[in-house]
């Protein structure tokens, strides 16, 4: 019996753990992934180091939010499809209920000055938080690799210029690193061309079809879940391009507020899709958006899981992952600039963002929710003064 076949915990113990992590786990994808290692590998010894590393590698390879995919994989390790399904639901559900409640409050009280004041401060702090998250991800995944830096800078520039995320460029980046670092023997030139051409066509397949609103929401968010790689923050530029620029479902301000909601709630950052869906079409919109976003990431984790032990460490696979990850982090860096143009609107918001960066830089263990709470209080103090001048 292998190490991954032995288990010292019940399915319900694992589900309750992820229910708690989903309800109390702050700090974004990097922090959540760290909590899982500390608790399940280190303290409780429920999951082996090898299984954890394989889950993390698969989560980085497959599109979708990193923390949610790792959680689903860890549920799969000993309890297969049922475990993966129940863990995934348990991890996402608490924060989904929170963002729906916040969405209801936002719709009903969004015009009130106190709520505008809160988001004035929080929106600026969120920029600082994303800057530091991007710095961590860049150091960890790009390092000093010149090829990966070139991809990072290209995607950052494209995101800033287009104010959206071009999904097929992620795949192209992965393939470029794959061909340069571990050239595949089984593919010829024509095959590669056909793959490269088909990706953008697939990405834009539904863009021109006139569909009912809930169907549009489902198609768009499924595409977001299927084409977003790396950290949950990678979905931010993709969502901005769709919900603000393309569909005009939200204003710039509403979108920044939606990102802020993701930062002030525990669980996966991607759950902001529930808040966006609520603003667009109420509870049905929130439910469709969340389900459509998480279904691809669930399938991309569960379907390849049995084969990943065998093929996950192949040089070509690892090179492909490196390229896609660099592209995803570059898009996040670009989105920081795009969103900052809407959030940093005066001297106080610039100061809040810069102080946030300084605090997170100096105090490594400082929790983001503490900063968000302080920024909200500052917003309550400063915004009324500015609006009256």
QUIVEN-V530670 format. One record per backbone hydrogen bond with DSSP energy under -1.0 kcal/mol. CO is the residue of the C=O (numbers start at 1). NH is the residue of the N-H. If there is no record, write none. Layout:
co=[CO;CO]
nh=[NH;NH]
//
This chain:
co=[2;10;11;12;13;14;15;16;17;18;19;20;21;24;25;28;29;30;31;32;33;34;35;36;37;37;38;39;40;40;48;49;50;51;52;53;54;55;56;57;58;65;66;67;68;69;70;71;72;73;75;76;79;80;81;82;83;84;85;86;87;88;89;92;93;94;95;96;97;98;99;100;101;102;103;104;105;106;109;112;113;114;115;116;117;118;119;121;122;124;125;126;127;128;129;130;131;132;133;134;135;136;137;138;138;142;145;146;147;148;149;150;151;152;153;154;155;156;157;158;159;166;167;167;168;169;170;171;172;173;174;175;176;177;178;188;189;190;191;192;193;194;195;197;198;199;200;202;204;212;213;214;215;216;217;218;219;220;221;222;223;224;228;231;232;233;235;236;237;238;239;240;240;241;242;243;243;251;252;253;254;255;256;257;258;259;260;268;269;270;271;272;273;274;275;276;277;278;281;282;283;284;285;286;287;288;289;290;291;294;295;296;298;299;304;304;307;308;311;314;315;316;317;318;319;320;321;322;323;324;325;326;327;328;329;330;331;332;333;334;335;336;337;339;339;340;343;346;347;348;349;350;351;352;353;354;355;356;357;358;359;363;367;368;369;370;371;372;373;374;375;376;377;378;379;382;383;384]
nh=[5;14;15;16;17;18;19;20;21;22;23;24;25;26;267;32;33;34;35;36;37;38;39;40;41;42;43;44;46;47;52;53;54;55;56;57;58;59;60;61;62;69;70;71;72;73;74;75;76;77;79;80;83;84;85;86;87;88;89;90;91;92;93;96;97;98;99;100;101;102;103;104;105;106;107;108;109;110;112;116;117;118;119;120;121;122;123;125;126;128;129;130;131;132;133;134;135;136;137;138;139;140;141;142;143;145;149;150;151;152;153;154;155;156;157;158;159;160;161;162;163;169;170;171;172;173;174;175;176;177;178;179;180;181;182;192;193;194;195;196;197;198;199;201;202;203;204;205;207;216;217;218;219;220;221;222;223;224;225;226;227;228;64;234;235;236;239;240;241;242;243;244;245;246;247;249;250;255;256;257;258;259;260;261;262;263;264;271;272;273;274;276;277;278;279;280;281;282;285;286;287;288;289;290;291;292;293;294;295;298;299;300;302;303;307;308;311;312;314;318;319;320;321;322;323;324;325;326;327;328;329;330;331;332;333;334;335;336;337;338;339;340;341;342;343;344;345;350;351;352;353;354;355;356;357;358;359;360;361;362;363;366;371;372;373;374;375;376;377;378;379;380;381;382;383;386;387;388]
//
